[in-house]
Amino acid sequence: MRRTVFAALLCAVVGGTSAGTGGVDLEKYLKPESFSDVKLSPGGEYVAGTVPLDDSTALVILRTSDRKPAGVFRPQDKNHANTFEWVSNERLLVGLAEKLGVLDTPQPTGELYGVNVDGKGGELLVGYRVQGRGLGTRIQPKKVEDVAAFLTDELAGDDRNVLIAVWPFAEDPYTRVERLDVVSGRRVRISGSPVQRADFTTDHQGEVRFAHGAASDNVNKLYYRAGTNAQWSLVNDESLSHRIETAIGFSEDGALAYLQVEQPTGPDAIVSWNPQTGQRREVLRDGVVDPYAIIFRPGSRVPVGALFAGDSPRTRFFDEKGVDARQYRSLEAAFGGPVFITSSTRDGGKVVVQTWSGSNPGDFYLFDTRAKAAEHLLSRSEWIDPKLAATVRPFSLKARDGLPLHGFLTLPPGSEGRNLPLVVLPHGGPFGVFDEGSYSNEPQMLAAAGYAVLQVNFRGSANYGRAFTQAGAKQWGAAMQDDVTDATRWAIAEGIADRNRICIYGASYGAYAAMMGPIREPGLYQCAAGYVGVYDLPLMFSGEAQLSDSAMAWQREWVGDPKILGARSPVNLAAQLKVPVFLAAGGEDTRAPIKHTERMEAALKAAGSPVESLYYRTEGHGFHRPEHQREYYSRLLAFLSRSLGGSIASTASTSATAGADKAP
């Protein structure tokens, strides 16, 4: 296995781990990735990467010449270097996020740090924690305005300034664009917005040309203007067109804009739009899935294609015979699989190429586009050997109402995929989320225990177009659950799963689906496990949720009317849950408060159903602390083993205990 200087640096910062024998080596799957994202500096002298730690995410800068560290920026605990961009060869802009649990989506705080390449000179330029009336505030008559800010354009060629979207601290605010000096923190207003909660798209000259946002009704609108002093004009109103449109950039000559446009049926399309004539032309659309990531020409902001996360990752281009397509095809042939260019020098001479698969967390390479030479930079998880990992296979089927469904099956290493114990693993979310088939620690861990792992993108999941997502609206415990059932029965019919050895397990919404599975389908599952789950749907609408008007409107539109949701709440149906249940939750969880799990456990005990639980007072939406993760997954594997017969955690994995933090 490759071991880079970067990985060695992490071991020095975080500390190493050891593995035990006999059973599943949890440390292999619980150890944080070496890094999450990697970007090359404008001149190519440095590469920066985000590094997940136990309770935060740091930014590490390496010299490309010798791979030795140049600097480290580490925010305080529970804060994460969530986004970063090179502004110059010597200065980066870092956006922070917070999360209380490992399953939380990092919530950007709107704080932007300026950091030097040596990791020094770190200064909070804008954000709510700036002290006094200095850099992070905007002084108005008799008022200091607190704001959040997010990068809009790094302004290539300007080594001092960037454009940021500024959000005043108010519910559903009108946002604006300002120019930020990344050294002094000085901010100058550039543009307002015609719509609330807007983000912005600029042209190649850094002029703000599009604004996309929505008011508290969550109706999306897209506006365009011809230039800085021109009036905004409405391009798309979701209430009239019944679709969302977003701007992704401009053609090289600036004459055309490219939009990602939802369709009445099927996946999103990328279309070109001529602002002068209004003419539209579809330039790219996959037959099954939405664009996953936009491909830009190295050294520019010109969109040229897209990456699609379908049954297998694939790239497609506006011009399949153009130089950009040829470069990707050459790289794909050389690396033997999908690639994605994450960043480049400003002249496009060097790029960072990412490779990955269902069995490989990913590698990054530095590629010289002129010399046509590549050298390995970093591995996401250098301790994972892809040759020994579980295999991930795509599958498809039709739901009982004819809706096409897609998903992924993870099989134990060396398995032929026949008559296996099966763990059904519905994803969380559930909306705006999907399983993509890339390497994932939890399915790999379960496969190492001897289980086939089934992950289906039920209706409501993202990636398959607007109609597919909307088909899941108000279908909690109904059609969404039926899709999970249909996929489970498909695995039995295909001879993959032993019908007498099937359990269902999930986190967040997936935990809800895990409880509803045996309730709606008695006899199909032999056990059910829920991690930081939602089990009492009306509780989601209570005053404790502290939802904004837009969030409350969204929940009513997508989850349903709280007056009738009690009938689809596992907490009220516990008497129908006749299989063993394992529940786990954290006391600081704000997304799925611990009350959900406590009420579910109490209801199961009252019904005489077998249930065991694990609580940690100081954990959030997913357990952060390594010892808590070890105990949780040790308990989960032991629970599954009693019903399915798979392996339990190794002795070394279970030696650490964390009882002092357990909730009573």
C-alpha positions, 0 to 999 in steps of 0.5 A: 500500500502506498503511504504518503508524507501526507498520511504520515503527517496525519498519524503524527497529528491524530495518532495511529490505530491498531487492529485485532484478529478474529472478527471484523476489524472495526478500526479499518472502517471507523478511522477517518479518511486521510482527507476529503478534498484536494486542490492545486494552487494557481501556480502549482507549487502547493496542494491543499487538502481537507483532513477529517479529524475526530471532532473537526476538519483541518486544512493541510498544505503540501509543497508539490516539489517534495510533498512536505507540509508547508502549513496547517490550519485547524479550526476549533473543535466541532468546526470544519474547514468545509470549503476552501479556494486558492485566491493566490499562490500565498493565500486561501479562503476557508469556509467553516461549517459545524455539525454535532454528529458524524451523520449531520450534513455540515451546516455552513456557519457563514464564516470565512477565514483568510489563511496563508500558505504556511498556515499562519496569518489565519484571520476571521474575515467575516462571520458572526464570531468576529469580535467588536465592530471590525471585519465581520460586521457591516455598520449601518446607522444606529445598527451593527449588521450580523451576516453570513458569507459564502464564496461566489467567485474567486476572481482568477487573476486578482490575488487580493479580492473575491466576490462573496454572497452576503446573507443578513441574519434574518429569516428569508433575507434578501442577499447581496454580493460584495467584494472582499479583500482577503487580507484586510477584510474590507468589503464593498457592495457590488450588487443586490438581488431581486429574490430572497435567499439568492445565490449568484453566478458570475461571468468570466469577467467576474460580473454578477449575471444570475441570481437564483433563490426562493422566498418562504414559499420555497418557489424557486426563481431564476433572474438574469441581467446583461451587466452590472448596471442592467435591470434584472429580468425573470428567466424562470418561475417554478410556480409557472414552469413547474421546474427548477432552473439554475445557472452553471456558467457561460460559453468561452465567448460569453455569448451563451449561458448554460443552465441545468433544467429539470424536466417533466419526466426523467433526469435534468438536462443541461441547455444552452440559452442565448440571452439575446434571442431567448433560444434554448438548445439541449446540449447534454442529458443522460438517459437515467441520472442527473448531472452529478458534477459539472466539468470545467475546462482546466484553468477556466470557468467554462463548463464543458461537460458533466460527471454522471453517477449512474450504475457506473460513473461516466463523463459526457461532454458538450462536444464529444470530439473536442479537446476536453473530451479527448483529454478525459478519455485518455485519462480514463483509459490510462487509469482504467476507470472513472476520473474527475479533474478537481482543480488545475493551475491557472494556465491549465498546465497541471491538474489534480485527477481523482480516481475511485471505485466501489472498492476504492475510497479514491486516489489523487494524482498530479497530471502534467497536461503537456508532458502527459505524465502523472504522479501519485499525490495522495490516497483517501484511505491508504490502509484500504486495499481495493483488492481485498475490499467488498465488491459493489454491483449495480442493480435495477428493478421495477417497483410494483407500480412500474416505477424504475428503481436503481441501487447497489449491492455490496457483496462479501469479498470472494462471494458469488452472491448466492443465498447470503444473509442480507442487510437492507440499508435504506439511506437517510434524508430522504429527499435530496440524498441518494446512494451512488455506489462509491466506497462507503465504510458502513456497507463495507463493514457489514460485508466484512461480517459476511452480509450482502448489503442492499441499498435501493434509491427509493422514490424521493431520492435525488439523482433521477429527475424531478418527477422521481423525487416528487413521487416520494412527497408525503410517502413516508411509510407508504410508496417509499417503504414499498420500494424498499420492500420490492427491492428486498423481494427482488433480492430473494427472487434473484437467489441473492438473499436467504429469505430466512436471514434478512434484517433491515437497518438504517440511520435518520430517515433510514431508521424510520424505514427500518422500523416500518419494514417489519410493521408493514411486512410481517415475516420479511425481516428477522430483525430491525435496527435504527440509529439516530432515527425519527419515529414520531412524525408529528414531533417533527412539527412541534415547537421544539423543532424551531423551524423557520417558515420556509422549513415548516412549509417544506416539511408540510409539502414533503412529509405531510400533515402532522394531524394524520402522520401519527398513523404512519409513526412507528412509535404508535405501531410498536405492537405490530413490530414482532422482531428484535430491535436495536436502537441508538441515539445521542442526547445532543441530536437536533435533527432527530432528537433523542425523544424519538428513540426514547419514545420508540423504546418505551412503546416497544417495551410496553408492547412486550417486543424485544428491544435493546438500546444505546444512548450517549448524552454528549453525542449528536446525529451520529456518534463522533467519539471513537470509543462510542463508535466502537461500542455502537458498531460492536453492539450492532454486529452482535445484534445482527449476528444473533439473527443472521449468523454473521461475524462480530467485532474483533476482540481488539475492537471491543476492548474499549468501553465508554460507559461513563457517557451513556445516558441513563 
